[in-house]
Amino acid sequence: MIVCRSCGGHNEDAADFCGSCGEFLEWTGEKLAPPSTQPPAAQSPPVAQLPPVAPPPKPTEPQAAVKGFTPAVTSSTPAATSSRPALTESPQRPAEALVAPLPPDPDPGPPARPVPTPGPVARKPQPQEMRPQAPVRRRPTAPAVPSPPTRELQPDDLICGMCGEGNPPTRRFCSRCGDSLHTAAVVPTPPTPWWRKIFQLFEPKVHPAGARPKRRSGLLTARGLTAAMRRTLLLAALLAALLYAIFPAMRDLVHGLVLGGKDRVEALFGRQDVEVRPISTTATAALADHPADQATDLAKNTFWSAPDAAARPTLVVVFDHPTQLTRAIVHNGDGAGDFPALGRPHELHLVYFDGSGTVLGATDVTLKDTPNEQQVQLGEGDGATRVEIQVTSVHPAPSAPGLALSEIEFFERQ
């Protein structure tokens, strides 16, 4: 960690310029040493110090009051009197004899600086006259290419426009070149994935400090009602998708609703159903005088008859093109006039196949025990070229085990 001595800002070890004031950290930065993990060394006891000894005072000599006069030293001993000569006055200089010379100053100090004498003031040289010169054409320089950043860019980082370095959003100056980050480009935040947005609907909304609204009941506001309705619809959709994936009956119900809505919409725009004739009709079981093709010959006085209804016979019809079957008209039983003599189909199971033999879907149809015309709705047959009609149950006849089906007509959406 590097601390700027100009502003006190903390910077990373790799930063060259302060992020707060932009100063060059080589001049104003101070690198903090990492904390030491070694125990502190034992300190030695302090050594007692003696007070300083003052130097002895210098002997002072009595100053004479008169220049040139030296007073005699009197002493009670004869030796002192005999060793010093008596004062005598000079006959040539009587005034100077009465004045004693002053002792020299022990610390005379620096000598006085001489006072300069005023003289002529020298004039400063004047700049030469600037003459117009021919303009100098500068050679064009190649634009500077920003260097790659030294750190991995994070969302909201500031990219320096001078050197291309990535800086945290809290910095105001680039950590590599010291340029201002006022106009630096900001690293965009990646978009939130769709699954994250779904979970955000259930997360509590966080308000910034100072802008939190008053606590009110969430169900009494329009926003609370909208949020509750949105969550209810989301839970209903998830539950319906789970039921659709688990239960086949739910899938059939959804398909019927979708196809019914599709048919109603197409009817509004003028699309009509037209009759489609199969190119061949066969059966797994049929009497010789009542073959399977008599069930699709458009004649009401003929019928297809199977000898044993308990064997669940199957009628197979084939079309020459992919069809979009929507409904069928069924005439049940013996169309020749003896209706209760043979059994009649009660429940039919229709399976649709495309040209490659792939199963497209299936439909269950229930027929009434009447010789009148019956219309049944078909679904899951878009693109079908072959339909297998299996008789799963019959209205039995008291005297014969067989069954009869007079006519079945198919219609497709044009």
Secondary structure, DSSP 8 states (H G I E B T S, - for coil): -EEETTT--EE-TT-SB-TTT--BHHHHEEE------S--------------------------SSBT-------SSHHHHHHS------SS-HHHHTB------S---S---------------------------------------SS---TT-EE-TTT--EE-TT-SB-TTT--B-TT-EE-------HHHHHHHTTS-----TT-------GGGSHHHHHHHHHHHHHHHHHHHHHHHHH-HHHHHHHHHHHHHHHHHHHHHTT--EEEE--SEEEESS-BTTB-GGGGSSS-TT--EEES-GGG--EEEEEEEEEEEEEEEEEEES-TTS-GGGSBEEEEEEEEEE-TTS-EEEEEEEE--S-SSEEEEE--S-EEEEEEEEEEEEEE--SS-S-EEEEEEEEEEE-
